[in-house]
Amino acid sequence: MQLIRTRIEAACARAGRDSSSVTLIGASKTVSAARLEEFFAAGLRDFGENYVAEGVEKVRHFQERDLNAIWHFIGALQSNKARQAVAHFDLIHSLDRLSLARELDKEARKFGKIQRVLIQVNVGNEASKAGIAPAALPTFLNDISRLENLQVEGLMSLPPFRKNPEDSRPFHRLLRELRAALPSSVFRLPDLSMGMSNDFEIAIEEGATMVRVGTALFGARG
């Protein structure tokens, strides 16, 4: 884990940023709760899960041991899983449609909670991936601004995979530019969740405040 943090610090230095401005999220899909405890003991506090049921088990495991981790939901979220997601996750990265926003808002109201969310943007315009089309982002933000139990804190992207990390730069830059184009007096979106094991350093150079690192942190998974 220290190697990843060193790489984050170096990327921040190249971009003239403070390394404290970047949150390392361990993308912990298929990693056991017991193993995550080891990373928690080493100082990692943020974990990202792709599947609700698997994530809920780990959240409960940590709660039973009074381990105060921060849990991010980073996978595709079905509307029928909204209640569980709201009940167990601090930040949902993958809000990608109005129907899901309404469901999350409804469930958050039941819990008396303001659910923190990021909007997933389909920066590569890929038919196989979820996310709001870049051109539709302002309208979507306006539509969900009426939902009182949602707090939009930023944008998230899952760009097309590129073997050469440098080739992912335009996609990360696009997400940053989309945020910059929004009227700051209306939308305050401090966070950009972008960059994974292959390209998190490039993402940091382009403004990422959260990087979702799995394989480079936990090793290859079957």
Secondary structure as GFF3:
##gff-version 3
##sequence-region A 1 222
A	DSSP	alpha_helix	2	15	.	.	.	ID=ss1
A	DSSP	three_ten_helix	19	21	.	.	.	ID=ss2
A	DSSP	beta_strand	23	27	.	.	.	ID=ss3
A	DSSP	alpha_helix	33	41	.	.	.	ID=ss4
A	DSSP	beta_strand	46	49	.	.	.	ID=ss5
A	DSSP	alpha_helix	52	64	.	.	.	ID=ss6
A	DSSP	beta_strand	70	73	.	.	.	ID=ss7
A	DSSP	three_ten_helix	79	81	.	.	.	ID=ss8
A	DSSP	alpha_helix	82	88	.	.	.	ID=ss9
A	DSSP	beta_strand	91	95	.	.	.	ID=ss10
A	DSSP	alpha_helix	98	111	.	.	.	ID=ss11
A	DSSP	beta_strand	115	121	.	.	.	ID=ss12
A	DSSP	three_ten_helix	134	136	.	.	.	ID=ss13
A	DSSP	alpha_helix	137	144	.	.	.	ID=ss14
A	DSSP	beta_strand	150	157	.	.	.	ID=ss15
A	DSSP	three_ten_helix	165	168	.	.	.	ID=ss16
A	DSSP	alpha_helix	169	181	.	.	.	ID=ss17
A	DSSP	beta_strand	191	193	.	.	.	ID=ss18
A	DSSP	alpha_helix	200	205	.	.	.	ID=ss19
A	DSSP	beta_strand	210	213	.	.	.	ID=ss20
A	DSSP	alpha_helix	215	218	.	.	.	ID=ss21
###
